[in-house]
Amino acid sequence: MNIELCNIGIVADSTITMDGLTVITGKNNSGKTTVGKTLYSLLDAVCNIQQKAKNDRAYYIQKQLENVVSSLEFLRLFRVIRLEQDSSLFADYPSIQFFAMRDYRREIPRGEVEEFAHSLERELKSFDISLLESVGEFNSYYKYVKSRNPESEMTLSAFNEQREKAVSMLTKLFCDIDKDIELIDYARESINQSLRVEFSNQIQPIRVHAEESRIKLFDGKSIYFELAIVDDRVTNDGRPVYNTSPLKRVYFIDNPFVLDDNSNRRIMRGVEDAEIDTILNPNRVLSHNDKLRFVLRSAKSPTVLEQTVLDNLQKPVKKQIDEIIPGTFEFSSSGDYYVQDGAKLKVSNLATGSKIFSIIKILLEKGELDETTMLILDEPEAHLHPEWQNVFAETIILLIKELGINVLLTTHSPNFMLALDAYMRKHNLEDKTNFYQTNSLDNGFVQYHCVNDNMGIIYQDFLQYLSEVKILRNKYMRDTGQEL
């Protein structure tokens, strides 16, 4: 699988191959994270897209029903006069009865709201407003209002206009939501909003003008995603920007402290309820950290059969991780704890270096890491001692070898880089590993260059700065007369 970026952030025309392990190195502010953000945005935007669209569709219908009910004053009057729910008026109109007398938002499951809306439309079309005259309570209230306000527009004619307007609103609603059955526009907008969230609405270059930016995800002759961006928005020329996704899951880990933060428990409840897991409203597009928080704390666990399969596949990886973090995790309303030998330690008190191992362990236990997963790690070694960098490097290699996941990572550490280099050779993954370095161009852009055949470039870059400070140190050691 390959991803091609052109004028995304500060990245000029570059193509990166991802088939197992992809490592990106380079100086600070050289666009190393850009490919990870882009890849995450594409894959996450279409993850479970059918279910997301279904949730959005139901949510949109619910919101439109609120407009319908507010336009039907005679339904409100049924509640005012406390009309009996078993009134013969509703004999042939059960949906109107429910709409008038009950809280449809709470009592109708989201999966049934579309069927209810269609039934309501049919009943409103056939509802005879003159039937209201047969309702004694209604006539009494009608006369009372007229006596107080002769100019009141509470007339059968006005009510009929309300009914016709409501039918028109429902007809338009169904027309609108059926325009994109193939989810072409939905996928485009989902990707657009996901990119804008991850890039804080600045997808295109800031310092250098670029009329158009492009992203392409492909593999051989198969094109998974292909889109253009103008004015920091995915362009719409009517053609699909998404065909299919090569992977089902993607996780982007750039902050081990995400394990501590449970500040979005309310958001997580919303996601679990499916109301918040909607793409059409940009306030409900979860950032990669919010999504990771939710998954880490979710109650999801593999089935018995899944667990038996996973146990065999995960054994070498779990053994590696258990050397660092052997306990279990407990997330509940009473607190988040790491549990080992009966002792409960608050997760926030775990050593920072342990947290990156913990995140991987929890994802493994939930069955979230397999051959359908892309794992994006941004400088995962940042809080690790060289000893643990070595362990984590082999953990990544084992995830790829044993579980078949794809890993894209960035690093600044010569030790971590060397560990990855060594363990991928130990486990015979040379053919599934690619190394890239970001190089600055004269025009302010950067490019990714594959250095598989010249790994010395990466080590030379790392060692240059070590040599500089070593020379500086030696100078002052010599001036003090101490031995070097």
Steps between C-alpha positions, in 0.01 A plus 500: 500500500626848410397850596578797277499855638531819298494837680364358825634710786858567393534169316560530127446216255592184698401135495536273803469121493332331795525124518578389854731756662558851366746721690532875437791705634599862458555826680240685704236685296580294192153356444560155650159485664311620192472161335372347827231765540395461138487122512307503826247749361431292190467163671307616805256707293371189321538253786151347549367756254175311440419502871605863538274597210215301650547677833515837328191425295298412809634799691416734211145361480455555874611862469262559209212343690550768763433761231193308387348477847560871565310584181188304599318714754192277507714214634612727784136573575434131553735515794354827625148358513630169634334297229474136598756285321236240417280757328321365191658789309825303490352165400653518153793726591722329761816686390329840529373394841851403612648818352241714677484336840839337564869592502605338172865607553533281808256221424577415138831314453729677258495199270122534462471876462506496119217249478303710748558818294371327185192379686441851635523644147241252368260571784533878473427480127171323565404673826169687471519819704122521521515200735604747769143629509389164638722537805303661782805612697643664192175689417474627855857628498455639148192705610682617812795631299273669246303673773820640646656588165265518200796576273674175590624297203408180677274381221453173320632665186818611679544152647466348154773731372721381786429138404590567137818679602602209724440250217711718271780509760499122535493446124800731460677323787479162329602649168808659660624192683448274198709712264826336612414132539849399380657729765716682245439845647493359853846342465640820349369715783609246760856508367489878470398552861740238632791670321394840628482373859843335487665796325309769695350628171847558349550209260680696229835683528499822705823675399507388137195544279358185341193531281414133539609213724456130429484173694495150356500161673557209265646154455599384154202568275259544790427860602343521845489878545568783257410859580593860438493782755445868427464768770552230763193306391460181300374604156171368365489433128233234536741208481565262793814572703481162675453154353587253775730480800787249524477507882218496755662679795754772562648635824729801529705511822703814565432564867539233772309723741182423309484203737456738796234728356139394550367852449282392208291241687189695398613492137572129531148435627373688196711293265380182665146621449588565132359853509843660524660261250379703206697666224265762359541721804868603527470538877455124512809395305726350763869586495743208507559551874130509585440185299791324670374600846163353420638172365738453795213540747227322303346181633575318175672164531557208260258208487612164636587374152680823412697477823619146430627608159656818637677319785710301256581797279568743783709275723846623386393867513329470838805329645710795386262761644445310825867539578432873531137521609376159630179616672148575378289814463173592661296795368178592678302795632686458830839552337762372258752254646793280410465178701793271584514234771188645663645851525313777316699794368325795341580502130612862521775388741649250259848588377475690173714241324257226604204673341593440137535128578169516688313649204627226269412234759143623540444519125631144471269373772201659331585331172560832325837411348501258208572486128218750435660766725726795423693618808655847475761586765647848525837488682390218731847476654489853640449391864693173487845416637720337231443160663124534460543652154656170400211303651242723335675471164478122513138525615416694185681248283311212667166678448578509130639147478246317717182704450559647155422859598643797311706754695599851396727680745727801533810519717781735608694239694815335357469222760136428412578518130785252541279269707231498230766437238647212699177326603341518157805313373491253788137416416557500123276797418737678261249460215222656710696800630556840341707792632446861398670828577350846452717742301447876478464659157601853403139612456399434862352156434634160607503162328511146633788294361523121535844409639469121513816467294694763689413477869827674585337833412270470801775399741731769364233761566451378857871471574589842359349677798638250749847564353454877529425491871767237558761733347367785713517287814854387419607859456392593853630177647840579346493854639452362851785254457273201552544184297269461201 
